[in-house]
Each structure stands twice: as structure tokens, then as C-alpha cells.
């Protein structure tokens, strides 16, 4: 399991109510100006008039465009290239990428879902181009934060370009405010108060329908959400230290033990989803949006409009709000930040002696990832109109929202661009709340954005380091921890076995992981840091 997948297991990021991602681009490929103030700049691509053949390999989960669609032809004309992009379905990509790299016939642009042990091995073997000298020349690359560049490095050099994913404004716990009001309860500010609310939601008929059909916490398989109200309790954060002063994964911390006991107490009260260990994301989403559970997970981005419409149909007066992070015993209060990227691009080392071609490629990458403000995503913005295949062809505007043509039609250049994720100047600039229609969902996302803007986000050191053993063994080890802690919550395994569980983790590779991670942390001079 790679680092991205581990994060999903540990922190419940992306796997729950987030179901859709938006992509886009815009801006100038030549002038180092802010795309929000100069969104329509149309500089010629490249430093010469030569036409380059550019090859690429990447993946999509679905909606794969045709190999030679109209959108691709628009790219070829605009950038004076013959762009040959091999797009593979995700389930087949890992094997295909390994085959391509092993053959030595590396394409010009290589897409990665995550930068795992294979990437670092290939980078150290000289497969990819060093990019340090190019970054300063491209606006969206200059915008990348130093902590996001760190995982792109091998041997101290940058070998990959991160694609945008917000580091903040991610998932956090939400609660039925209408249920609190019905029961005369205040918004909980700590775990003891949250426990009382969860039990009340279970036993005091919060929806006032006269039936015993509600409960407190919605929980699913892999202890998802993990109900960490800050990095102090989070399974995925490397926040606490052991007796030797080494950072350790939150999964084995005493603080996580306390939270596991808290969940076990609620499970005994019937205040947690009974069969959570066997429920997939679709099933436990339904638990909340069918009006059964009162406490769950929300995210500013990627929320499902239809889910909320379903809840409102059942409970027209439903009101959901975000819970602020709890103040930890050490005085900290905030959220855990994500890695700040999802997927990355590397360039072939064979381009080393062809800097003009490299710059043509980087201009294409930079063009597709520059940020276009939400209110400019229409045909009046020439760059947006071009990227999305021209209004009336590649997209239409319906009720003020962009409705895209089917990806399979290949009408939009954005579907073929090497990078099609706008790099927002700040995560808040995405204005996620303005992308929804259902009033209750708009209100919730506005509240989520407000809460995330008011608290700091912990920079997780695990994203900054390269631990070979982590890449090799953490997936299996963390799955075992999740399985055991799930059994502790249900009472099948006693909490008193916590130390035994930790000892097995350490013995089977966890000790080496901690050693390697902390060596990397020390090399980078990292201490606890917030953004």
C-alpha cells in the first residue's frame, strides 16, 4: 500500500462523503504573473518554432478520452507539438508503468499516483530529469510550498511535479444541529461532551418521530471516520514521541488508545454503527444521509449533492454544522494537514540535453494548472473557454454551473493536458461552497470553510521523508492495527491487549519504520510545525 492509500486508511480522507473532483486550468505560460489578475494571457508556447513530438503515459479512473480526439488536436495546434498521450485505466496502470520504466524506453512525461519506493528507486537510478533549475521560470511551480516539494526529492534533487490537492480544507466531523436543538444540547467542545451527545442521539429520540431509530456516531470499516478531533488523536499523524524522543505513528500512541476506549464505551451504549467493521463507504454514507446517525464526516470539496437532497427529503428541517477541533491536553488545537498534492509528473532523464523541449513540456504543464477564479470560469475567459473545448461544444453553462461534455467524446483539451488541476494560490480560493446548489449543503460547506479558516493545520512529517520499510510494510502493518483496534471497539479483543498489539507492530517492521522516519526527520531539521 502506498503513502496515499495509507493516508486514506488512517485519516479517512477522500473515502467517505467526497465523491467528485473538479479539474481545470488557466493562466500564462510565459509571464510570471498571477493568473487571477491576468487570466487571458496568450503567450506563444516554447522558445523556438520547432515542432516537438511529446510522449506521455498516465492514468484515469474512468472516462478515458479517445487517443486522437478534438481536444488533443487543439493542444497540438496551440503548442506546436505532436502530443501522444497513452491514458490507461487505473486498475491496469501500475503494472504497465513498471513495464515501461523497466524497458528503459521511458516516455517524456510519466504520471504517478503516489511517490513510493519504486519512484525513489527509479529516480536514484537516473530515470528522471532533475527539475530544480526550471521551477523558478513557471508561475504555478513557484507557488508550490516547500513542504510539498520535499516528497518530490531524491538525493536532495526535485524529480517530480506535484498535482494540486488541498492541504487544508479537508475532512472534519459534522453534527446534526437540529438534533442538538431538539434535545436542548450545546455544541460539544470535548470528548466527554461528545460522548454525552452521542448517547442522547441514541436514546432520546432526537428527530422527534416517536421511534427508536437513531444513534450517535456513524462509523464504517477501517474505523472510518477515525473521530480524531485534531492531530493529537489522529491515527495517521506522526505527532507524539516515544521515550527516546522519536516521533511515532498515532496508530500506536497512548492518546489513540484512549480514543479507542472512548469508541468502545459508545459501542456498548449502542451509540456507534453496530456492524461498522463490515460496512463499506456507500453503506455508511447511507446511514447518515438516511437520517439514522447524527455525527459523521464532512468535507468542503467533493460533497454529494444527491445525498443531501435525500436527507432533506426525509428531514426537511435538517441542519448540519462543522465541529471545531478539540483543544488537546498539550494546548494544541487544529486540524491535520494533507500532503498538499495527489498524483505527480516526472520527466524522462533523456530530455537532459534538450532544454528547449523541456521548456515546451513545462509550458504545457504550467498552462493547464494555472488558477482561474470561480466567477471567471465561462466563455468570457478565453483561456477557460479553450481548455474546456469552447462553449456549446465542450461544455455548456446551466444555471450558472459548467456542464461538461462526456470525456469519452474527447472534446476538451483539459482532458488531455499533462496537468489539469488548477493550483490554487490558497486553498480557500477554491470557494467550494459556491459550487453547490442545495441550500443545506451550501450552509454546511460554508461552515466547514469557516472552521478550517479559523484553525491551524499540522504539517505531518511522514509526508516529508522517504522510508523504504514504510513503503514496503506499513500497509500490512497498519491494516493489522486497524483490525485489532476494530475488535477492541466491539469488545472482541480487550483494550488491555494494547501493549501486545504495539509490540507485534514494532517487532514485525514498525521499529525499523520509526527508525527510518526519524532519521529522515532529523536530516530535514523538522520539528512540530503548523500552517
N, C-alpha and C positions, 0 to 999 in steps of 0.2 A: 504493500500500500504506500502511495507516495504522500508527500507532505500535504498536498491539497486535500487528499482524501482523508488523511488523519485529522485535519482540522475539521472536516465535516463530521467525523465521528465524535470528536472531543467537544466541539463548541456548538454543534447544531446550526452551523452557518450554511445557508442555502437549501437545506434539505426539507424544510417544513413548509411554511406558507409562501415562500418565494417560488414562483413558477415561471416567471418570464423575465428576460433580459432585453434591454434596448441597446442598439448599436448606432453608430453614426460617425460623423467626421466633419471636417471643415477647417478652413484657415489657410494660411500662406505657407508654401513650402520653401520660400526663399527668404522672406524678411522675418527677422526675429521679433515680430510684433505680436501683441495679444490678439488672438482670433476674435475675441468678443468685441474689440474695437475696430478690427479690420477684417471682417469675416469673408469679404468677397474678393480678396486679393487673388489675382490670376497670373502669377509669375510663370514664365516658361520653365518646364522641367529640364533639369540637367545643366551641365556647364558646357555642353557641346551639342552639335546637331546629329551626332551618331545615333543610329537606332540599335538598341541592345535587346538581345534575347535574354529574358529573365525567367528562370525556373523556380518553382516553389512547391512545397508539399505541406499540407495542413489537414485539419480535420474539422468536421461539424457533427453535431449530434443528430441532426435531421435537416431536411430542406436543402439538399445539395443541389446547387445550380448546374446547368449543363456546362460542358467543358468549353464551349465557344459561344456563349450567349451574348446578346446585345450589350449587356453591361461590361463584359470583358473587352469587347471591341471599342467601347468608349474609352476605356483605360488605355488601350494600345494607341489610340489616336491622340489622346491628351498628353501622354507622357513619352510618345515616340518610342514605344517598346513593342516587343512580341512577348507578352506575358503569358507564360504557360504554367498554370496552377493546377496541381493534382490535389483534389479535395477528396478525402476518404472518410467514410463513416467512422465515428469514434470507436466502435467496438472492434474494428479491424486495424486501427491506426498504429497502436503500439508495436505490433509485430512488423507491420510494413515499414515503420520508421527504423526499427532495428536492422532490418534487411538493407535498407537504403544506406544507412551510415556504415554498416559493416562492409558493404561493397566498395566503399571508397569513392563512389561516384555521387558525391554529395551535391544536392541541388543548391541554387543560390540562396534561397530562403527556406528555413526549416522551422516549422511550428512545433512547440512543446506545450503540453497541458501543464506540466509542472517541471521544475528543475530538480531532478532527483539524482540518484547516484550515477545513473548512466550518463546523464548530461555532463556532470562534472568530470567523469572519466573521459568522455569524448573530448571535452574542452581541453583537458590537461594533455591529451594525446595530440592536440593540434588540429582538430577537425574544424574549429570555428574561428572566425575573424575577430581579432581584438577591436573593440569599438570605442575605446576611451578617447581617441583623438578626434572622433567625429561628433560626439554628443553636443559639444558647445555650439555647433552650427545649426541645430534644429530646435525650434521653439518648444515643441512638446517633449523632447528628450531632456531639455534643460529644466523642465518643470518637475521631473521625477525626483522625489525626496531621496536623500542619501540612504535612509534605511531600506528603501525599496530597491536601490541599486545593489545593495550588499549581496542578496542571493543570486544576482546575475554574474557574480565574480567567481573566477577560479584562478588560483595563483596570483591573486591581487589585481587581475585584469577583468574588464567587463566583456562578457561573451554573449550576452543576450539582451533583448529589449523587452521590458515588461509591457503587457497589455493592461489597460486600465480596469481596475475593480476597486470600489471604495474601500479605504482602510477603516473608515469610521461610518456612522450611519448604517450599521449592520443590525443584526437581530437583538432584540431585548424583550423582556417579559411584559405582557399586557394583561389587563384585567377588566372584567365587566363592571364598569362604574354604576350602571343601572342596578345591578345586583347589590353592590355596596349600599346604594341609596335605599333600596327596598328594605334592607336589614338594618339601616341606621349605623353602618360601619364606616370608619375613616379609611382612607387610602393607607395601606400598610407601609411602614418605613424600615422594618427589620424582619428577621426570620420568625421571631416569636409572634409578631403581629400577623405575618403572612400565614402562619400555621392556623391561628385562630380564625382568620377569614376563610381559609380553605375548608376547615371543618364546618363553619357556618354555611358555606355554599353547599355543603353536602347534606346537612341535617335540618336546615331552617327554611327550605322552600324559597330560595331567592328570586325565582321567576314568578312566584305567587300564582301557580296554576293548580295548587292543591295536590300535586303528585310528588312522589319521592323519585325524581328522575334527573337530579343534578348532582354534581360533585365539584370538588375544588380544582385540582391540578390535572391538566391534560398531559399525559406522558406517553411516549412511544418507545419502540425498540431502540437499543443502544443508549438508553437513558436520555432521550431526546424530546424536549429540551433538557439541558442539564441543571437548570434553575440556579445557575451561578449568578448572583447579583453583583458581580464585579470580578476582576481577575484574582482576587484573594481566595475565591472559592472555585474557580474555573478548572475543569479537568485539563484543558488544553494549554493553560498558561504556565510558563516557567517563571513563577513569581516568588515562591518560597525557597529557602535554603536549608540544607541539612546541617548536621552538627559540625561538618567540616567546612562549612561556608560555601558549598556548591549549590547552584540552582538545581531544583528538581522539578519534574513534571507535576502539575497539580493533581494528576490522577492518583498519586500515592501520598499526598500531603495529609497531615492531620486535619487540616481545615476541610478537605474533601471528605474525610472520614466523618466529621461532624455533620456535614450536609447529607451524607448518605444515611446517617442515623435519623436525621430530620425527615427525609423522604420515607424511611421505613416506618417512622411513627405515624405519618399521614396515611401510609398504605394500610396500616392496621385499623385506622379510623374509616377506611373506605373513601378517603378523600383524594385518591390517586387512581387513574385509569387501572382497572382491575387486571386486564390482560396486556399491560403495556409492553411486555417483553416480546410479544408476538405481533404487534401492530406496526404496519408499515406507514410511511408518511401520509399516504392518501387516507388511510383509516383514521389516524389520529387527528388529521386536519378536520375530518368529518365530525369527530367528537366535539370539537369546539364550535364549528360553524353550524352544527345542528342544534346548538343551544344546550348541550349536556354539561360541558365543562366551563368553568368561569375564569381560569387563569391559564395563559398559554404563551405563545411566542408571536411577535410581530416584527416587521422589517419595513423601513421606508421604501425600499426598492422591491419590485417583483411581487407585490401582493396580488392575490387573485380576486378580481372584481366579482366574478360569479359566486365565489364562496361567500363574500359579504352580502350579496343580494339574497342568497339563500338564507342567511341568518336573519336578515331584516324581514324577510317574508314570514319567518316563524315568530320573531320577536321584534315588532316594528319600533319599539322604544329602546332597542339595544344601543348602548353607548360603551365604547371600549376606549380605555386610556392606557398610556405607557406608564410603567412603574420606573421611577428613577433608581439608579443603582443604590445599594445599601452602603452605609458607612461601615467600613471594616474595623476590627479591633485595633489595627495599627494606624488608624486615622485616614487611610486611603479611601477614596470614593470615586468611582468612574467605571468605564466600560473597558473591555479588552479590544484592542485594535486588530484588524485583519492584516494580512500580508501586504495589502495595497496593490495587488495585481492578481490576475488569473490568466494563465497562458502567457507564453513568451515566444519571441522570434530570435533565432540565431542566423548568422550569415556564414556562408562557406569560407573557409580559410583560403580557398583557391582564388578568391577575389582580391587577395592582398596586393597584387601587382596591377590591379585595375581600379584605381581610386575613383575615376570618373563613373564607372559602372556602379560602384558602391554608393556614390552620391545620388545617382539616379534612383537606386533602390530606396535609399533613406528618404528621398523627397517623396516617393510614393507612400512610404510608411508614415511619414510626418503628416502628409496631406490627409490621409484617412483618419487620423486620430486627433486632429485639432478640434477644439470645442466650439460648438455653435449654441448660443443661448437658446433656451426652450422657445422663447417667443419669436425667434428668427428661423425656426425650422419649417419653412414654407417656400413657395416658389419665388418669393421676392428676394430670397437669399440665393444668389446664383450658385454658390458652392453646394449648399444643401440640395438644390434642385438637380444639379448634375450628379451628385453622389447617389441620389435616390432615383435616378433614371428619368427625370422630368415629370412634372405634374401631368396627370392624365394618362401616363404610360407606365412608369414605375411605381407611382403612388397617387393617391387622391387624398384630399382633405375632407374629413367627415366630422361634423360637429366640433370643428377646431382641432381634431386629432388626425395624425398621419395614419392612413390605411395603406399598407404596403402590398404590392403585387406578390404573388406566390414566388418564393425563392426558386422553385423548380423552373420558372419561366426565364430566369437569368436576365431580367430587365434592368437591374440596378448595379451600377459599378461598386456600391458599398459591399455587395455580396462577394465580390472578388478581391477587394483591396487586401494587401498583406496584413494591415491592421485596420479594423473598422470600429474600434472602441474609442469614443471621444475621451481625451484625457482632461478631465475637469480641473480647472485651476484650484478649486477647493471642492470637497465632497458635497458641501451644502449647495453648490451651484447647480447641481443636478435637479433641484426643485422637484423631487419625486411627488410631493403632494399634489402638484398641479397636473400630474399625468393621469389622475384618477377621476372618475365621474360620480360614483355612488357617494352621497353626502357623508354617510357614516364612515366610509373608508377614507375619504378626504380628511375628515376630522381626526381620525386615528393617526394617519400618517403625518399630519401637521403636528400632532402631539409628540410622535416619535422623533421627528426632526428637532422639535424644541428641546426635548430632553437630551438628545445627543449633542446639541449645540451648547448645552449648559455644563457638561461634564467632560473631563479629560478622558483620553483613551490610552491604555497601557500598551507600550510597544513590546511585543512578545519576542524575547531574544531567540527563540527557536527558529524564527524566520531569517535570522542574520548569520547562521552558521551552517557548515557542511559537516554532518556526522555520518560517515559511511554505515555504521552499525544502526543508526536511526533509520536510514533509508531501507536497510535490509531487514530489520527485525521489529521495528516499532509497530507496524501494522498488526502483526500476530500478537505481540505482547499487549498492546492496548485493547485488542479485541477480547483477550482473556481477562483483562482487568474489568472491562465493561460487563462481560458475562458474570463474573464473580460479584461485582457490585450490584448488578440487577438482582441476583439471588439474595444478596443481603437486604435489599429493599423489600422483597417479598417474604423474607424470613426463612428462606430455604437454606441459607448459609448465615451463621451468626456474625454480627459485627465484630465480635471478639477474635475472629479469624483475620482481621485486617493486617496485622503484622506478618502473618503467614503468607498472605497474598503478596505483600510488598517484598518479602524475602524471595519468593518464587520469581517475581518480576526482576529483581536485581540479579539473581543467580542465572537467569536464562538470557541475559543480554542487557538488562536495564542498567546495571552498574557500568558497563562499557559505554552505553549511550550517554549516561550522565557525565562520565569522564571526558568523552569526545566533545560533547556540547559545551562543557565548561572550559575546556581548552580553547575552543573557538571563541567563547565569550571573552575570555581573558586576552586573547590575541587582539580582539577588536576594542578592548577597553570598555566594554559595556557594563553599565550599572542600571538599576531600575530607572526607566525613563517613560515619560508620558508625552502625548501630543494633543 
